[in-house]
C-alpha cells in the first residue's frame, strides 16, 4: 500500500491536529452566578476543571474519537492505493455452443447445454464490476443473444434462454463475428461517431468458448485478435448413431427401393440393438424390416490417429472410460423392398443413449415414374447419336426438339407441377435461360445463370483427370477421348469439376435451388466422344443419376440448419410449413419464384403446403448424419487452426483505491462521536 498524495496529507495533518488539541487546552471564559445547589451541576464543574489552560490532557473519549475521525480524513486525502491480485474491468465475448452434441444428456439428467449455460452464468457473476460482455450462440450459424452490456442480470437471463438445435457445430461464422467485436478500434479516426455496435470501440475483447470441443471446422479458423479460452463442458461418451443414409431406386425395376445405413458406436462398451425400417410411420411387414446390429467399443486413438482439433486429449478420459478421440466401430445395413408409391421412409435405432438426434433418419420418396428425356439440337449428327444412345438404354419416352421449337414451346409442354416435365433435358450447342426447375445436360452450350461464362479458347490439350468416384463418371474411359478445342469456363466456386485439362475445367456439375446442370465445355462434334463407348456409358450414368435421382430426391434430404429452396408453383400465394415440433409457420410466396426457408434447426420432416390449385406439397427430411457431431465425448483440448486453445488461470495485479473505505470509516466515527457527546450532555 502506498499514498498517492502524501504532501497534501502531511500539510492537512500539520494544521488540523494542533488546532484540535488547542481547543482542549484553552480555558473557556464563563460568568459567575450564585445558585442554591450544585447537585445537578457536577458535569459542569468537571468541565471547568479541564478547561484550565496548559494542564495535561486527561483521558477523553471525545478527543480520541475526533482524532480518529481526523486521521481517517487525512488518510483519505492521501489517496492511498493497495495492490491486489484480481482482474481489471474487461470486454468479453462469450461463445455458447448450441449444436446437436450439446443436446447430449449427462449423468444428472440435464442437457449438456444446460451445463454450459450454468458455467457461462457463473463466469458472468465473477466478472469485475463495470466489465462489458456480449453473448453469441452458435451452431451452423451464429446468433447474437445479447449485445455489449454491463448489466450482469440481463446477460445471465439471456444466456439461460439460449435454445438447443440439431445443427452441426460450425464456428466458421461465429468466430469472425466474435473477432470483429474483439477488435480494438479506439484509435481509428471517426470510430466514436461510426455505426459500429455499442461496445466495439471500448477496447480489445477476450473470447470465452463454452463447448464440448466437437467443432469440425475449428482447424480452418484463426484467432487474429484478443485472447481465446475454452471451457470444456460435459462428460457423457455413450452414443451410437446413424452417420450415413442413402435411398435408391433400382434402374431396371423402379418400384424396388434400396435403403442403406451406416451405424457407428462411439462409446466404450459393446452395443447390441435393433434397427427397424418403417414407411409413413408404420413398420413394414416381414422379418426383413428389423435387423439386429452388434458393434464393438470404440478403439482408442494412438499416435498420429489423434484428431487435430483436440491436441491436448492425449490420455484416457477417467470419467468416460474412452479416449476423447477414439475411433468408432461401424456396421453397414442394407434394406430392400418393393414400393410402387411415394411416402416417408424412416430407419430407427432402438437404443436409449446420450444423444437421440442421430438414432432416427428419414427420407421422402416420390412414386416411381417413367423416365422422360428431351433432346434439343439443330444438328443431324447429334440427333442420330442421341437417338441411338437412348434406344440402347431402352429409354422409350425420348423426344427431340430443335432449339427454336424448345424456345417457343408453350409452358404446358415443358413444365409439369412447377418443374420440368422431363427428368433430363439434353441441350446440344445451345445457350438458354429457359430453365424450369429440373436436370439439364449442356453439350457445348451453357445455361444463362450467374457465375457461368465462356472465356478464351484452349486448343490441343489432353484431358488429364476425371473424378472417377462420381456417379456421372463411373466406368467412363476418358483416356480414349480426344478433343480438338474447348473454351475455358468461368464457374461458380461451388461447381464440381468432373473432367479437367492441364489448367481448365472440361466438364463440371453446377447446382442451384431446384436445378442441376452438367456442363461440357467442348462441342461433341469437335471430339471423338460420340464414336466411343464412353458416350452411351456417360449418358446412361447421367440419366440414371439425374433422371431417377440416383439418390432419391437428394435435394429433399438436408442436414439441420440448411436452407430449403422450393420452387413455388404457378398460382401459389402462400405456403404453410409444418415443422417436426408440430408448429406451423405461414409465409407469403411469389408465384413461380424460388421460396427459401431457413428455420430447419431441428431434425425431422418438414412439409411445405402451397395454396395453388393443385395444393402442391413438398416434403423435406433433415437428418444429422455427421460423425463428428455424434462423437459426443468432450474434447480434452481444443485448437483453432494450428494453435491450441488453453484455459487461463489467475488474474492481473491492479491498484485498488482505499479512500472510499477511509471516507466510510470517517462517517462512522463522526456518528459515534455525535452519539457520545449527546449522551454526556444529557441531564
N, C-alpha and C positions, 0 to 999 in steps of 0.2 A: 504494500500500500504506500502511495506517495501523494503529497498535496500538489495540486497544480498552481495554487496561488498563495504560497507561504508568506510573501512580503505583505500582502494585504491583510492576511490574518494576524500577523505579528503587530502591525500598526493598530488594528482594531483592539487587540488584546492590551497593548500598551496604554491605550486611552481608557477603555471601558473598565478594566479590572480596578485600577486605582480609584476611579470615580465611585465605583460601587463600595469599596472599602471606606472611602472618605465619608460616605453617607452614614455609616455605622459609627465613625469616630466623632462626628460633630455632635455638640450638645444643643438640644432644642431650647429656645428661649420661651418660657412659659410665665403667665401671670399668676400671682399668688391669690388664693381665695380661702376664706375661712369656711369650714364645713363642720357639721355636727358629728360626723363619724367617718372613719376611713375603712369601714368594714368592706364596702363594695369597691374600694379604690386600690386594692392590693396590686392589681396588674399595672395600674398607672404608676404606683410607687416603684415597682420593678423597672418600668420603662425609664423613669427618671434616673435610676442608678446607672443604667447602661449608657445614658446619653452624656455622661461626663466626658469631656474631651481628653484624648490621649491616654485613656485607660486601655489595658489589654483586652483583646476581643474575647468575649465569653462564648460558650457553646450556644449556637443559634441555628435552629433548623431552617429558618427562612433564609439566612445568609448562605447556608450550604446549598439550598435549592436554587437560589439566584445565581450563585457561582456556577453550578452545573448547567443552568439554563444558558448563561453567558458562554460557557465553554462549548456547548452544543452549537450555538450560533456562530462562534468563531471557527469551529471545526467545519461547519457547512460553508462559511465564506472561503476557507482554504481550498475548497473544491477538491477533496481527496478522491482518488480512484483506487480500485483494487483489481489485480489481475486474477481472473477466474478461468478455469478450463470449461469452455462452453462453446456454443455456436452463435455466430452473429446472425443478424437478420438475413434471410435468404430468399432467392427466387427459385421456385421449384416447378417442374412439370412432371406430373405423375402419369405414367402409362399403365393402365389396368387391362390385363388380358381378359377378354370375354369370349374366347373361341370355344370350339366344341369340347376340347380336352378339359376346359375349366368347368364343364358340367359333370366331371367325374365325381362320384360320391366317395367321400372319405370315411374313415373308421367311425367317426362320430355321427354319421348320417347326414352331414351337411355337404353341399356342393363345394368344390374347390374354389369357385368364385367367391363364395361367402367368406372363406378363409382369407382370400386376397383382399376383399373389402375390409375385413376386420384389421388386417395388417396395415392397410392404407389409412384407415381411420386413426389407428394408434400413432402412425407416423405423423399425421396432421396434428394430433394432440401434443406431440413432443416438439413441434417446430418452435423456434424462438418467436417471441411476440413481434408483431408487425411484419412477419415474413409473408411473402406473396406466393400463392400457389395456384396452379390450374390443373385440371384433370382431363385426360383423354382416354376414352375406352376404345379398344381396337380388337378386331378380328381380321376379316377380309379387308374392311375399310375402317378408317378411324372415325370417331365421333367425339367432338368436343363436349364433354359433360359439363364443365364449368370453366369459364374464363378466369384470368388472374384476379384474385381477391385476397384480402387479409381476413375475411370472415371464416373462421375455422368451423363454426357450426354449419354454415351453408355448404362448405366443402364436404364435411362429413355426411351431411344429409344427402347430397347428390351422389356421393360415392356409394352409399347404401342403395341407391335407386338404379344403379347400373344393372341392366338385364343381360342374361347369358344368351348366346346364339349357338347355332350348329355350324357356323362358318369355320373355314380353315384359319389357322393363325398365321397372319402375314403382317410383318412390321414395316414393309417397304413403303407404305403410305404414311403410317403413324410416326415413324422416326424422323423423316424430313420435316413433318409438321411440328414435332417437338423441338427439333433443332432450330427451326425458324423462330420459335418463341424464345429459345435459349440464347439467341444471338444478341450480343451487347451492341445496341445502336445509340448509346449515349452520345458518342462523338460524331454521329452522322449529321451533316448540316440539314436543318429543317426537320429533323426527326420528331421534335416535340409537337410540331403542327401537322404532322402527317396523319394518314388514315390508318396507321398501324394499330393492331389490337392494344387495348389498355394493358399495360404491364410489359409490352415488348421492349420499351425503351428504359426499363428500370435496371438493366444490368444482366450479365450472363446468368442463365438459369441451369441448375442441375437437373438431370433426367433420372427419375426413380422408376424402375420397371418392376411391377408386381405380376409375376407369371410363373408357370411351371417350366419355362425354358424351351418348350416344344414349338419352336418357331422355325419353319423350314427355310425361309429366305433370309435369315439373320446373317449368313455368311456373305451375302451380296451387298450388305449395307455398311455405312461408315458413320461414326460419330465425329463430326468436324468441329463442334463447339460444345463447351460445357463438359461436365463430368457425368458419367452414367453409372448407376449402381443397380444390381439385380437382386431382388428379394425373392428367394425360392419359396414357392407355395405348394403345399400338398405332399402326400406320401404314398397314395394308392398306386399299385402297379398291376393288379389283377385285371386283365382285359383281353377278351377275344373279339375280333371284329372282322367284318367283311371288307376287304380292301380292293377287290376288283369284281366287275359285274358287266356282262355282255348279254345281249339278246339278239339272236339272228334268226332269219327265216331261211329255210333251205332253198337253194337256187332252183332245183328241179321240182321240189314239192313245196310251193309257197305256204301251204297250210301247216307245215311242220315247223315248230318253233324249238330252238335250242337255247338253253339258258345256262350260262357259265358263271360260276362264282369262285372266288379265292378267299379262303379264311386264314387268318393268322392269329397265333397265340403269342401275346406279348408278356404274359405273366410267368411266374416262377414255378407253377405246378402243371402237371399233365391234366388235360381237359378232354372230356367226352361229352358230346351234346348232340341233340337232334337239329337237323336243318330241314325246314319244310318249304314247299312251293305251293302258292295259292294264286287264284285268279279272281279278281273282283271281290276279295275278302273271303272267298270260300276255298277250302282245301280241295285240291284236285283228287279225284278218286284213284285208287290203286296204290300199291306199295312204293312205286317209283317216285311219289311226291314227297316222301320222307326219307332222309338219309342220315345215318349216324356218322359223325365226324369225330376223329380222335387225334389230338395234337399234343406233342410233347412240350416240355417247358422251353422258354426262350433260352438260347445259348448265350453264355457270357461273351461279351466282346473282348478281344485281346489285340494288343499291338496296334497295327495300322487300321484295324477294323473299327476303331472308335470314331464316333461322329465328330466332325469338325466343329459342329455348333456347340459342343459341350466338352472342351478340353480339360476341364477340371474333374470330370467324372471318371477317375482312374481307379476307383475301388468299388467293392460291393456295397450297395446301399443297405445298411444294417436294418432299416425299418421294413423295406420291401422284400429283402432276400434275393434281389436280382439287380444286376448292373443296370444303371440308367440307360446304357447304350447296348443292351443285349440284342442279339439277332433273333427275331421271332421265328417260330416254326410255322409251316404253312401246309395247306392241303387244298387241292382243286376239286371241284364237284361240277358235274355236267348233268343237267336235266334235259330231256327231250319229250315233247308231247304234241299231239295233233290239236290244232285250234284254228278253225276257219273264220273266226270273228275277231273283233278288237277287244280291248279291256286293259286292266291294270294288273300286271304280274308283280307278285311280291315274294321275296325269299327272306325267311326269318330264321335267325339263330336263337334257339330256345335255351338261353342261359342268362342268369342274372349276374351281371358283373358291374364294375365301377362305372362304365360308360355304356349307355343304352343306344346312343345315336347310330353306332356302327353295327348294331345287331339286326337291322332291317334295311333292305334295299328294294326299290320299286321301279317299274318302267311301264310307260303307256305304249301299247301297240295298236296299230290300226288294222282293220281287216285286210287280208291279202287281196291284191287286185292285179289284174293282168297288166304287165309292163307295156307301156306305150312309149315309143321312141319317135322323135321327129328329126328328120334331116333337112337342113336348109343349105342349098348350094345352087349355083348357076352353072357349074361345070360338069360336063358329061362324064369325064373320067371319075370324078369323085362320086357321082350318082351311082356309077357301076360298082365302085369299091365298097361304098356303104351298103348298097342293096345286097351284094354277095355276102358281106360280113354278117348282116342281120339274118339272112337266110341260114347261114351256117350256125348261128347262135339260136335258131328256132324262135326268133322274135316275130310272132305273127302280126302284131299290131305296129307296123312300121310305116310311117308316112314320109313323103318327100315334098318339099315346097321350094320354090325359088325365093331369092331374097326379097323380091318385090312382093310376092304373094304373102310372105311372112309379115312384112311391114304393114300391108294393107288388110290382113285378115281381121275380121271382127273379133272382139274380145271373147265372145262365147265359144269361138273355135280354139282359142289359146288358153283360156282361163276357166277353171272349174273350182268352185268353193273357195275363191280367193287365192288359189295357187295355179301354177301351170297345169294345164290339162295333160301334159306329158311328163313321164317320170324323168326322161332325159331329152334335152334338146341339143343336137349337134349342129353347130354353125360353121360352115366352111368358108374361109376367107371373107368374112363379113363382120363389120363392126356394128353394134346396135345398142340402144338403150331401152329397147322393148323387152324388158326382163321381169315378168311377173315372178313372184317367189317360186323357186324351183331349182333344178340342177342343170347346168349348162357346160358343154364342151366347145371350146373355140379352137378350131384348127386353122391357124394362120390369121385369125381375126381377134378382136379384143372387145370385152364388154366396156361400155362407156360408163365407167364408175370412177369415183375419186381414187387417186393413187395409182392408176394403171395407165401407162402410156408407152409409145414406141420411142426409141432413140436411134442412134446411128446403127448402120448395118455391120454385122460380123460375118466375114467371108472365110470359108475353107477351114474352120476349126472343128476338131473332133469332139464328140460327146465323151466326157471322161468320167462322169459319175452319175449313178442312178440310185434313188432311195428305194432299194430293193425290198425293204421291210414294209413299205406302204402297200395296202391292198391294190392300188391302181397299177403298181409296177411289178406285181408278183409274176414271175416266170416270163417277163418281157426281156428278150435278149437285145439290149441296147447296143452291144458291141458290134453288131452287124448293120447298124443303121448309119447311113451316110447322108449328111445334109450339106447342100451347096452353100446356103447362107441363111441367116436369120437376123431379125432386128434385135438389138439389145433392149430389154424391157425395164421400165421403171415400175416397181411393185411396192405395195404397202409393206410395212415391217412385219406384219403377221402372216405374209404369204409363205407357203411351204414349198420349197424347191423340190421337184421330182427328178428332173434331168438337168445336168449342169455342164457347161463348157468350161474352158480354162478360166474365164473371168466373167461369165454371164450366165443367166438362167435361161435354159432352153424350154423347160416345161414347169409349170407351177400350179398350185392349188390355192385359191383365194376364197375366203368365206366372209360373208357379212350377214346381218339378220335376214333369215329366210332364203338365202342364196348360197349355192356352192358353184364355183367356177373352176374348171380345169382349162388352163390356157397353154396352148402350144405355140411358141413364138414363130416357128417356121411354117411355110406353106408346104402341105403334104406333097404337092407336085414338084417341089424343089428337093425332094428326098426320095430314097428307095423304100421308105417305111411301108407304103401301101402294098408293095410287092413282097414284103417279108411276112413270115408267120407272126412277127411281133405285132402287126396291125390288128388282126382279129383277136389275138390274146389281149391286147390293150383295150379294145372295145368291149370284150367280154368282162374284163375287170371293171371297166368304167360303168357299164350297165348294171353289173352285179352290185357294185359299191354305191353308186349314185341312185340307180333305179329302184332296187329292192331295199335300199337303206344300208346294206352291209351290216352295220349295227342298226338295229331297228330304231327309227326315229331318234337318231343321235342328237339332233337339235333339241329334242324334248327331254333329254337326260342331262341335268346340270348338277353342279355342286352348290350347297347353300352359300348364298351371297352373290351368286352370278345373276346378271340381269336377264330377264326374259324378254325376247324380241318376238312379237307376234304380229303377223300381217292382219290388219283389221279388214274384215270382209266388206264388200260393197253394201251400202245402206246402213252400216252399223254406226251408232252414235254414242253408245255407252257399253262398258264391259264390267262384269261383276267377277271379282277374283275370290274364289273360295279357297281359303288358306288351310294348312294342316291343323292349325289350332282351333278351327271351327269359325273363326271370324270371316266376315265377308266385306271386302272393300270394293267400292264402286267408283269408276272414273269415266270421264268423257274421252271419246276417241274420235279420230277423223277418218271417214270412210276411205278405204283403200290405202291408208298410210300404215307405217310400222308402229305398233304400240309397244312401249317399253315399260317393264315393271321391275323395280329393284328391291322389293320387300321380301326377297326369298331368304330370310335369315334362318329359317328352321328347316329341318329335314322333313320330307314327306311329299304329298301330292298337292299340286296347285292346279285348280280348274278355272279356266277363263271362259265365261259365257257371254257372248255378244248378243245384242238385241236386233240383229239383222233378220230378214225374213226367214232365213234358214235356221235361225237360232244356233249359230256355229259355236261349237265347244272345242277348245284346245286344252289338252291335258299335259302337264309337265311334272316330272318327278325329280326332287332334289335329294341326292344321296351323298353321304360324307366321302367314302371311298378314298381315304388318304392314310397311308401307313404311318406317317409322322404324327398325325393327329390322334390316331388310335393307339400309338405308343405313349401311354399316359404317364409312365413313370417319370417323375420330375427330374430334370437335368441338374446334376450337382453344380455344374458351372455353366456359364453362358458366354458366348463370344459374338461380337459384331465384326464382320469381316475377319481379319486375322488377329484381332486383339481380344483377349479375354476380358470380360466384364466382371469385376470382383466386388464384393461388399466392402465398404469402407467403415472402419470403427473409429471412435474418438471424435474430438471436435477441435476448434481453433481457440487460441488464447485471446481473450478480448478484455478491454478495460471496462470495468463496471463502476459507474459513478456512485459515490456514497452520500452525497449531500442530501438526497431525499430522506435517507434514514436519520441524518443529523437533524433535519427540519422536523421530522416526526418526533424525535426524542425531545427537542426543544418545546414543541407544543405540549407534550405530555408533562414535562417538568413545569411549564407555566401553569397548567391546570392544577398540579399538586401544590405548587406554591400558593396559588389563589385559595385552594381549599384549606391549607394550613393556616394562612393568615386570617381567614374568616372564622375558623374555629377558635383562634386566640382572642379575637375581639368580642366574641360572644359573651354576654354577661348572664 
